[in-house]
Amino acid sequence: MRRLILSDIHANLDALEAVLNDAAGNWDEAVCCGDIVGYGASPVEAIEWTRRYADCLVRGNHDKACAGLLEMGDFNQAARASVLWTRAQLSAADMDWLKGLPAGPAFRADYQVVHGTPADEDEYAITAAEVEPIESHLLRTVCFAGHSHVQGGWSWQRGGLIPLSRPGFSESERVIDLDPDYLYLINPGSVGQPRDRDPRAAYAIWDTENRLLHFRRVRYDFRLAQGRILEAGLPEILAERLATGR
Ligand code: ZN
């Protein structure tokens, strides 16, 4: 089984299409760690793809906010503006679908999926200190998470917590051997708004048969996504950050 692991698409159709082109023919099932909408200017298309293809998915905080299920107290001005704009684009059916998205963790036989952490769907866990307490909540050997928009993750090995490395700026892939005796928290990175200083769209493919995880980065024409954001009248910062990956 080869699973396509996507997170934080954030209504960026151009990045999503680039990822799907790159991954074409290399996956059997899709997993989505949430934040399908918000920030970007193509929420309808992002929902359409996810609804059709994601075999396992959880909601993100932006999905919740757009669905009216989350107070926007923690959201900055640009995020709030994008929530209000997104709501105005969605049909009643899309809104109902967003409202009905499950909170993480979602479980399958050999993995679990969360947006933030297994303990709190809205929490960030990036550093070893933030990740370490999660161990007791890992009920499968592999847990996929999104939210931070930082590709990578951690493994719990005998010697302690070891970080997983992502592709360098000149590489398109980093392959990790998954040891069945270790636990893994894996963030595929953000398709639509990377924040790990690499503006390329991020995703992962998990090849269960060969126990390999492929972290991938894909160049796409972010100017197209920027143009859509500006044309929609969304805050300029949401377009600008796509060029820098910050
Ligand atoms: Zn997000």
Boltz pocket constraint, residues with backbone or C-beta under 6 A from the ligand:
constraints:
  - pocket:
      binder: B
      contacts: [[A, 8], [A, 10], [A, 34], [A, 35], [A, 60], [A, 62], [A, 147], [A, 148], [A, 149]]
      max_distance: 6.0
